[in-house]
Structure formats: C-alpha cells, structure tokens
Amino acid sequence: MLFDTHCHVNDEAYHTDRDEMLTRAFAAGVDYLLCPGTNLETSASAVAMAHKYKQIYAAVGYHPEEAVSATPEGFEQLRNWLVNDPKVVAIGEVGLDYYWPEPARELQQEVFIEQVKMAVALDVPLDIHDREAHGDTVDILRKYGKGSRGVFHCYSGSMEMAKEVIKMGFYLGFGGTTVFPKSVKLKDIVSKVPEDRILIETDCPYLTPPPYRGRRNEPAYVRYVADEIARLRNTDTDTIQQLTLENGKRIFAIP
C-alpha cells in the first residue's frame, strides 16, 4: 500500500477526468491520500473530496501565495473543520514562499504564525510549504510552534536543516524532484535521514517524476518516488512503501 501524503487531487487540472485519475491511483495501490487546501475555497473542496472517497483525507489552510485572502472568519472556519471533522487531519498547505515578490513577506509571516499557533492550540500537525524561506520558516516554528509537529512537504533544505527540523518533531516529504537526475543534494539527504521520518508525495499535478516528466502528475506516480528512495537507501520498494505508509498514518493520526 502507498500513501501519497501531498496531492492536489481537487485541482482544476483534473476537471475532465478526476474519477478516472483516482481509479488509476487506487489500482496502483495508493490506498491513502492527503489533499491539502491552499485557501478557504480549495480547503472546502478538499474536505468534500475526503467525504466522497474513503481513501482521501484533507488538510485545510492558507498557502503563503494566498495570504491576502486570509480573514478572521476564514481562520474560524479552518478551526471548525479541524475540531469537528475527523477526515480533516492537518493544517496545510501553509508556510512561506519567497520565490515571488508578492505577497509581502510580512503578510505571509503573519498568516503563517496564526496557523502555527492554531496547530499548537489544537494539537494537530502542520503541512508546511517552505520555498526559499528556510531561515524564517524555522525561526517562526521555534518562536511560535513549540511542541508542534508535521511535515516539510517537498523538502528542499539542507542536511543540517533536516536534522534540526526532525529534532523539532517534523517529517520530510519527498516527491518527484527526488527522482530528477540532477537532484544530487536531495538524493544524498533522502539516503541518510532516519527512515521513520520519511514521507512520499506527488504534489500533483506538479513536479511529475520520470518517466512521465513534462506531463500532468497524478497520485499513481508516487510509486516512482518510492522506487527511487529504495534505490538510494539500498533496500526494496516494498520496504519503503510500508515504512512511508506507517509514517504517514502516524504523523496524521490515521487509524
């Protein structure tokens, strides 16, 4: 069994063949999927999909690129989902993204801090987006997220940072970029981090791994990530599939 711990299966990229795409995923052995929201609308659609399909669980939150849309009423809706809906298992996708000049970094930080505080108060994991913002992301977690836990999805930091965030209680999500031939640093990291902190993901419809790179990504392709991690860690794919399944169910408290 496979657990795709970060997949945007509610994305418009699948509007013509969503059921077929999910059927392919289930046939490929993907029995657990976590669909994160990026704003209030996509969080609602992630929750709706989690209720439609028993294999899907939802995370809800404001992505840093959507920070301008965050409101007090929206934060309250996130809280209501997290408290009252057992299929909502994390706050995400949240964090910081400094690749683009907007939204302003200060606004991104305010919205992220609010959601980190919520995760601590409600004792739920965070699904973190950290793009070219490693220092500020970790600093905010140190200051406002004491006792927090979760996953750095699509991990892109250093080995030193990996060791630090693992000590803080976080897991590392590895996706299609791990399979890219030129991802030398990432391959080295995934070969060395503790096996009980590794998660696999697709981040579909983005970051498609070989042999489908250049096409739309989908959860069925998460198996190629598992294959590559098995190769890098000198073990078999079944072992990686099983340990990442157990890791995903543990961090998101899924029975």
N, C-alpha and C positions, 0 to 999 in steps of 0.2 A: 504493500500500500504506500501511496505517496501523499504528502501534504504540501500543496502549493500555498505558502504562508503569506503571499502578497500578490494578488491578481485582480486587476480591474475588470472583472467579467461583466460589470454593469456599464462598461464604456460603449459609446455610440459606434465604435469600430465593429461591434458585433450585432448591430441592429437588424441585419438581414438574416443572420444565421446563428443566433445565440444558443438556441436549443441544440442545434447540430454540433456547435463547438463544445458545449458541455457534455454531450453524449460521447464525443471523441475523448474528452478528458476522463470521464468515468470508465470508458473502455480501456484506457491506457493505465488504469489503476490509481487514478487520482481520487481518493475517497474523502479527502478533506481539503477545503479551500477557504482562505480568508480573503474577503473582499473589503478593502478599505474605502472610506469616503474621503473626499477632498474638500467638500463644503456641505452645507445643510442639504441641498438637493441630492447630491450623489450619496451622502450618508443615508438618506431616506431610501434611495433605490437599492443600496447595499443591504439594508435591513429587509426590504421587501424580497430581495433575492434569497436571503438567508431563510426566510419563511417559506419560500416556494420550493427550495431544494434542501433536503436534509444534510447534504454534504457541505453546504456553504455556511460559513459564519461571517459576521460583519464586524468591522471596526468603524467608528464614527469620529469625525473631527474636521478641523480646518487645516488644509495644506498651506504651507507658507505662501505659495503663489496666490492663495485665495484669502489672505489675511484681511484684505479690505472689506470682505463680505461678513466678517465676524461681528456678531451683536450679542448683547447680554441675553436676549431672548433665544438666540441660537445656542449659546452655551448652556442655557437651561434645558433646551431640547436634547442636547448631547447627554446631559446628566440624566434626564428621564429615561432615555434609551438604555444607558449603562446600568441604571439601577433596576429597571423594570423588565428588560428583555433578555432572557437567557441566551439568545443567539447573538447578542452583541457582547464581544469578549475583549475589546481593546479600544483605546483612544488612538485614532490614526486615520489618515496619514498626516502626521504633524511634525514640525521641526523648523529648520532654517534652510533657505536656498539663496546663496549669494552669487549664483551664476549670472542672474539677470539683475539690472539696477533697480527694478521695481518688483514688488512693493518695497518701501523703505525698510532698511534693516531694523530700525527701532520698532516699527509696527509689527514686523514678523516676530521679533523677540517678545513683544507684549502678548501677542496671541499664543505663542508657544508657551510662555510662562503660565498663562492662565490654564492651559490644558495640562501642563505638568503638575500644577497644583491640584487640579481635578483628579488626575491619576493617583496622586498620593492620598487625597482625601477619600476616594472611593476604593482604593486598593485594587486598581486594575492596571494592566500593562500598557505601555506606550509602543506604538508602531512609528518609528522615527525616520523622517526624511532629512538627511544631512548632506547637502551638496555645497562643497567649497566653504563650509562653515564649521569645521571640526572644533576649533577652539571655543567659539561662542556656544555651540551646542553642548559640549561637555561642561563648560562653566555654568550654564543655566541648570543643568541637571545636578551639579554639585551644590548650587546655591538653593534651588527650589525643589529638587527632586530627591531629597534624602529618603532612602527606603524604596525608591521607585524601581521598576524593572521593565523589561520589554525587549524590543529588537531594534537594532540599527539595520533597517532594510536596505538592500543593495549596497552592502558595506563598501566604503571607498577610502577609509582611513589607513593609517599606518599600523604596523605590528605593535608598536608601543601603545598607540591609542586602543587597539583591540584588547590588549592586556588590561588597560585601565578600565574600559567600559565593562569588560567581563567581571572585574572585581566589584564594580558598582551594581551588578545584577542583570546585565544585559546579554542578549544573544546576538549573533551576527547572521544576517540574511545574505545568502549568496545566490545570484541569478545568472542570467545569460552572459553577462560580462565575464564571468569566471571561465566560460568556455572559449572566449575570444582568444585567438593565438597570441596576441600581443599583450595580454593581461598578466605579465610576468610577476609583478609585485603581488597582485591579488591571488594568483595561484600559489605563491610562496606562503601567504598568510593562511589560506584555507588548508594548506598541507600541515600547518603547525598548531593551529588553535585547538583547544580542548574539544573533543568530539561531542561532549554534552552541551555545547553552546552553538552548534552549527544548525542553521535552518536553510532550507532551499525554497526558491521562489521563481516566478517568471517575471513579475511586474508587467504582465501582459496588459495591453497589446504592444508594449515597448520592449526593447532590448532582446530581440529574438536571438537565441543561440544558433550556432551552426548545428545541423546542416541547412537550417531554414533562414539564416540571417538575411535581412533585406525584405522579408515578408512579415506579415502581421503575426505577432506572437500569440500563443494560447496555452492554457494550463497543461495540455497533453505533452508539451515540450519540456516540462520540468524534469522529465526523466533524463534528458541530456545533461542537465546540471548535476544530477546525482551520479551519472556515469563519469563525468569529469572529476568530481570530487573523489570518487572511488579510485580513479587512476592516480590522482595526485597523492592520495593517502595510502596507496599501495594495498587496497583492500577490494572487496567485491561490491557491486552495486546494491545487492540485496541488503548488505550490512548498512550502507549509507541510507538507503530508503527507510529501513527500520529505525535507525537511531534518530534521523531527522523527523520522522513521524512522531516518535516518542517525545523528542524535544519540543516540537510544535504543540502537541497536546498538553505538555507540562506547562509551558510558559503562558498559554492562553486558557489554561484550566478547563480543557475539554475532556469529558469523560471517555 
